[in-house]
Amino acid sequence: MSIVVDPVGTARRTAVPADRPVPPRADLPSDADARWLRRAVDLAAANVAQGGGPFGAVVVADGVEVAVGQNRVTRDLDPTAHAEVQAIRAACRAAGTFALDGMTLYTSCEPCPMCLAASLWARLDRVVFAADRHDASRGGFDDSAFYELLARDRSTWDRTRVQELRLPGCTRPFEAWLAQAARTAY
């Protein structure tokens, strides 16, 4: 599995002599990528008209739409209801699995750290986005503080403190998990 997070248009083809054809590269954005991104952007714009946030996402497998998501944070009073998370949840339900290997997430904007982590946990093959974090910031959605915060030691965090308190037996759930012969590989 490889996770490619690349905005369409930033990947560049290298110049080669005219007598040597350029082989197609699967890791570069394609016309299909642009079509699916337009779908995500359209979902985002429609969501604004319906009272949601300006973000949309589409999960695609083998050129077929599996699921969509739109930002429902303010509508549903759920800070995790980002478009990408909504699309991943719906795709998992549709596919009957928590692993979305072989699928691509197209999103109207660069995923925030939470959505990027969700994409990694979902084992998506690719994430392709249109607008970037700077465009989002200009639109009133600045997540640069999260990127900066995650790069710092937790002991320096000033808003939400994350602290460890090791209890006797705190690893017991993991031991129980490992003892289950019929567990689902995660």
C-alpha positions in Angstrom: 0.0 0.0 0.0 1.2 3.5 -0.8 -0.4 6.7 0.4 0.0 9.5 -2.1 -1.2 12.8 -1.0 -0.7 15.2 -3.9 -2.8 18.1 -5.1 -3.7 17.8 -8.8 -1.3 20.0 -10.8 1.7 20.0 -8.5 3.2 16.8 -9.8 5.4 17.5 -12.8 6.4 15.3 -15.7 10.0 15.4 -16.5 11.1 16.5 -20.0 12.4 13.7 -22.2 13.8 13.8 -25.8 11.0 13.9 -28.4 12.1 10.5 -29.8 11.5 8.8 -26.5 7.8 8.4 -25.5 6.9 9.3 -21.9 5.4 6.2 -20.3 2.2 6.8 -18.3 2.8 7.0 -14.5 0.1 5.8 -12.2 1.2 8.2 -9.5 0.5 11.3 -11.5 -3.0 12.8 -11.6 -5.2 11.8 -14.6 -8.3 13.1 -16.4 -10.3 10.7 -14.2 -8.7 12.3 -11.1 -9.9 15.7 -12.3 -13.4 14.4 -12.9 -13.6 12.9 -9.4 -12.2 16.1 -7.9 -14.8 18.1 -9.7 -17.4 15.9 -8.1 -15.9 16.5 -4.7 -15.8 20.3 -5.3 -19.5 20.2 -6.5 -20.5 18.3 -3.3 -18.7 21.0 -1.2 -20.4 23.9 -3.0 -23.8 22.2 -2.7 -23.2 21.5 1.0 -22.7 25.2 1.7 -26.1 25.9 0.2 -27.6 23.2 2.6 -26.0 24.8 5.7 -22.9 22.6 5.8 -19.2 23.5 5.6 -17.4 24.0 2.2 -15.9 20.5 2.0 -16.8 17.5 -0.1 -15.2 14.1 -0.6 -15.7 11.0 -2.8 -14.3 7.5 -2.4 -13.7 5.7 -5.7 -12.7 2.1 -6.5 -11.9 1.0 -10.0 -13.5 4.1 -11.5 -16.8 3.6 -9.6 -18.1 5.9 -6.9 -18.3 4.0 -3.6 -19.4 6.7 -1.2 -19.5 10.5 -0.7 -19.2 12.8 2.3 -19.9 16.4 3.0 -18.8 18.4 6.0 -21.5 18.1 8.7 -19.6 19.6 11.7 -22.0 22.5 12.4 -25.1 20.9 11.1 -24.7 17.7 13.2 -22.7 19.3 16.1 -20.0 16.8 15.5 -16.4 18.0 15.3 -15.3 14.8 13.6 -17.9 15.0 10.8 -15.5 16.2 8.2 -16.3 15.4 4.6 -13.4 12.9 4.3 -14.3 11.1 7.5 -18.0 11.0 6.4 -16.9 9.5 3.0 -14.6 7.0 4.7 -17.3 5.8 7.1 -19.8 5.5 4.2 -17.3 3.6 2.0 -16.5 1.2 4.8 -20.2 0.5 5.3 -20.8 0.0 1.6 -17.7 -2.2 1.2 -18.4 -4.2 4.4 -14.8 -3.7 5.6 -12.7 -1.2 7.6 -9.9 -1.5 5.1 -10.3 0.5 1.8 -7.2 -0.9 0.0 -7.4 -0.3 -3.7 -9.6 2.8 -3.3 -8.9 6.5 -3.7 -10.3 9.4 -1.7 -10.9 12.6 -3.7 -11.5 15.6 -1.6 -12.2 19.2 -2.4 -9.5 20.4 0.0 -6.3 19.2 1.5 -7.1 16.9 4.4 -6.6 18.2 7.9 -4.4 16.1 10.3 -7.5 14.2 11.5 -8.7 13.4 8.0 -5.3 12.4 6.9 -4.9 10.1 9.8 -8.3 8.6 9.0 -7.2 8.0 5.5 -4.1 6.2 6.7 -6.1 4.1 9.1 -8.6 3.2 6.3 -5.6 2.0 4.2 -6.7 4.1 1.2 -4.2 3.7 -1.7 -4.4 7.4 -2.6 -5.7 10.8 -1.4 -6.1 13.4 -4.1 -7.2 17.0 -3.2 -8.0 20.2 -5.0 -7.6 23.3 -2.8 -4.8 23.3 -0.3 -4.6 24.3 3.4 -3.7 27.9 2.5 -6.9 28.2 0.4 -8.8 26.8 3.4 -7.2 29.3 5.7 -8.2 32.2 3.4 -11.7 30.8 3.6 -11.8 30.9 7.4 -10.6 27.3 8.1 -7.1 27.6 9.4 -5.7 24.3 10.7 -2.1 25.4 10.7 -2.2 25.5 14.5 -2.9 21.7 14.5 0.0 21.0 12.2 2.3 23.1 14.4 0.9 21.6 17.6 1.4 18.0 16.4 5.1 18.8 15.6 5.7 19.9 19.3 6.2 17.8 22.4 2.9 17.2 24.1 4.1 18.7 27.3 4.2 22.1 25.6 0.5 22.0 24.5 -1.4 24.8 26.1 -5.0 24.0 25.2 -5.9 20.3 25.3 -3.5 18.5 27.6 -2.7 14.9 26.7 -1.2 13.1 29.6 -0.3 9.5 30.5 -1.3 7.9 33.7 -0.2 4.2 33.7 -2.5 2.0 35.7 -1.8 -1.5 36.9 -3.3 -3.8 34.3 -3.7 -1.1 31.6 -2.4 -3.5 28.9 -4.9 -6.2 29.8 -7.2 -5.3 26.9 -4.3 -5.8 24.5 -3.5 -9.1 26.1 -7.1 -10.2 25.8 -7.1 -9.2 22.1 -3.9 -11.1 21.4 -5.4 -14.2 23.2 -8.3 -14.2 20.8 -7.5 -16.8 18.1 -10.5 -15.6 16.0 -9.6 -11.9 16.1 -9.8 -9.9 12.9 -6.4 -8.8 11.7 -6.1 -5.0 12.0 
